[in-house]
Amino acid sequence: MSGFSADWLQLREPADAAARNPALTEQLLAWRRQQDALSVLDLGSGTGANPRFLAPRLGGAQHWRLVEHDPALLAQGDALLRRWAAGQALALSWEWQAQDLARERAWQDPSDVQLVTASALLDLVSSAWLDRLARRCRDWRSAVFIVLSYDGSIVWHPVLNGDEAVCARVNRHQRGDKGFGPALGPAAAPTLAVRLERWGYQVELQPSPWRLDAAHGAVQMALLDGWVEAVRQLDPDADDWLAGWALTRRRLIEQGASQLRVGHWDLFARLPM
């Protein structure tokens, strides 16, 4: 499974929190009010951004199982959660499971799971992996709340020649193997919605775009660097035009004159009562 640095996860966390679809979050909270103590399975937990965002909103007694394969992220995430939780008045407990989600053994059955969550994960996985996820959620009869899955749209302002070419190549790169088999990339969230509906779920899919401006210069710059590298990996000959495009983009970001919209999907699914 492809990894991400703790620095990148920390940098993107405020942008993720601002982008989450509020109507879909409210649907989750309405569902939560019908539950007692809550057992949550969080997939690809990174440093624990999902419980930090959701636990105060969900309220009540909660136990989170946080699945993360990277030992460094797991250690940092546990330390961050402990410091964060010390300032919260929550009936919250958690455990970390050091497992690679790309491997079948990671799917150990937590028989009491009521909610399956993940953030910025789905676009990395394959069709077969989504089949397993949907089937397991149905076996557990759990609700599903998976957010910030990339939808394939990258819109810069001001517009430059090369924007569409970069986006097209980034989306090709997204469909490469990220450790789970050929990734679905931008098609992942709609695909999961269809799979869950086939298992009898009521599914809501809503947009949750990043809207990045001058206050998010570091995030924009990190995205730019990552996308330029992805284009070069796919198309080494692209550097004839890519270098000039990237230089102009960097200057705009440094001047505070760049805006960027990156599309995502949030998904909430539950079985009928």
N, C-alpha and C positions, 0 to 999 in steps of 0.2 A: 504494500500500500504506500502511495506517495505521501511524504510528510510535509509539514509546514513548520516554520520556526516560531518560537514563542514571541519573538519581537513582532513578526507579522500579525500573529493572532491578537496581540495587545493593541497594535496600531489600528486594526480594523474593527475592534470590538465596539467603539462608540458609533461608528458608521452603521454597523449591523443593528445595533439597538435602535437607532433612529429610523432605519429602513423597515423594520418589522411591520407587517400589516396590522393596524390597530383593530379593525373589525374582526379579523380572524383570531387575534389574541383574545378579544372579548368573547368570541364563541367558545374558545378553550376554557375561559374562566367560568362561563355559564355551565359548561359540562362539569367543571371541577366542583361547583357548588352542589352537585348531586352525589358527590363521593364523600367518603369518610377519610380515613388515613390513606395516603396516596403512595403507590410504588411506581417509580419512574425508571425506565431504561433509556439512557442517553448514549447514542452511538457516535463514535469519533469525537470524543469529548474535548480534545485539545487541552486547554488550561481551565476548562469549566465555565465558559461564558454562558452557556445555556442555563445552568442552575442559578448563576448570579442574576440573570435577567428574570427568569421565570419563578424561582422559588418565592420571592417576596410577593409576587402577584397571585400565585396559586394559594398561598396561605395554608394554615392547618398543619397537621402532622404529615411529613413527607420523608420518604427514603429514596435516594437516588443511587442507581448503579451506573457508574461512569466508565465506559469502555474506551480505552485508548491504548494503542500499540507502542507509542514512543515513550520509552522510560523517562527521558528528560522532560517531556511535556507532562507526563503523569506526576512526576515529583514536583515540578513547578506549579502545576494545577492544584495539587493537594495543599501546598503552602499558601497559594493565593486564596483558595476557598476557606482555609482555616482563619486567615487574617480577616477576610471579608465577613465570614459568619460570626466572628467575635463581636461585630458591631450590629448584628441583626437580632431582633427578638423573634426567632423562628423555631418551631419544633422540627428541625431539619437534621437529618443524618445522611451519610453517604458512604459509599465504598468504591474504590477504584478496581477495575479488572484490566490487567495488562494482557490484552488479546488483540490479535490482528483480525480485523473484521473481514478481510479477504479470505480467511480460512474457515472451513466449515465448523471446526471445533469452537469457534467464537460464539456460535449460536447455541449456547447452553440455555436450557429452558428455565427462565425464572417464572415459575408457575403462577406467581401472584402479580405479575406486571400488569398495570392498568393503563399506563401511558408510555408510548415509545416516542422519543424525541431525537432530533439531530439538527445541526446547523451547518450549512455550507459543505455538505457531504454528497448529496445525491448525484451531482454532475460528474463525480469521479467514478461512478459504479457502472456495472454492466447490466444488461437486460436480465441475465440469469440471476444476478445478485438481487435485483428488485423482485423477481419472482419469489425468491426465498424470503425476503423481507415481508412481502405481502402475505405469504402463506403463514409465516410465523405470527404475524400480528393477528391474523384471523384465528389461529390456534389459541392464542392467548386471550382473544376477544378484547384486545386493548384498543384504546384510542391512539391516534397517530398525529403528531404535530411536528412537521419537518419544515424548516424555514431556510430562506436565503440560498435557494438552489438557482444557479445561473441560468438565465433564459436565452442567452445568445445575442443580446442587444447591448451595444456600446455606442453611446452618442456623445461626441465632444462639442463644445462650443468655446471659441469659434471653430467652424468647420474647416478642415484642411484637405487638400488632395492627398489621398493615401489612407484616410480614415476607414473607408469601406474595405479596402484591400487588407488592412491590418485586422479588422474585425473578422473577415472571412477566414483568414489564416489562423487566428486565435481559436475560432470555432472548430476548425479542422483539428487543431492541436488538442482541443478539449475532448475529442472523440478517440484519442489514443488510449493505450493501456496504462492505467494509473495504479495497477496492481490487482484489479478486480476482473481483468479481461477488458475487451473493447468498451470504452466508456460511452454512455449515452449523451454526455454533455448536456447541451440545452434541452434535449428531449426528455431528460430524466424525470422531472417533476410531473409533466403531463402523462408520461408512461406509468408512473406509480399510481396516479389518480385512476387511470383506466383499470389497472390490476386490482386495486382495492375495491372499486365498484363491482368488479366481477365476483368478489368475495362477499358482496352484500353491504359494503360500507356506503354511508352517505359522505360525500367528499366535497370539500370547498377548496378551490385553488384561486389565490388572489396575488396580485403583484406586490412586490416589496423592493422597489429599486433603491439603489444608492443614488443620492443626489449630492454630488461633491462639488464644493466651491473653493474659494481661496482659503477658507479655514481648514480644508482637508488637503493641503498641498502635499504633505508627506504620504498620504494614502495614494493620491494621484500619481506621485512620482514612483512609488513602489509598484503600482499597477503598470505604469508605462514601462518600467525596466523589465518586469516579468513578461509583458506582451512582446516587447522587442526581442527578448531571448527566445520566446516561443516561435515567432516568425522566422528568426534565423535558423532555428533547428529544422523547421519544415522546408525552408526555401533560402538556402545560402546566397543565391543570386539576387535576392530581394534587397541586399544592402546598397545597391546602386541608388535606390530611392528611399530606403528605410532610414538611413543615417540622417538625411536631411529632414525627413518628417519628424523623427524623434528629437532632433536638435531644436526644431521650432516648437514642438510640444513642451520640451523642458523649459525653454525660455518663457513661454506663456504661463506655465505653472509657477516658475520662480517670480514672475511679475504679478502673481495673483490675478491673472486675467483668464484663467482656464476654469471651465465648468465641465463636469463629466457625469453622465447618467449611465449606470450599469444596471441592467434589468435582472431581477430575481423573481422567483415564485415562493410563496408560503403556502403550505398545504395543511389542512386539518380534516381528519376523517374519524368517523365514529360509527359504530354499529347501531341500528335502531334499537330503541328501548324495548 
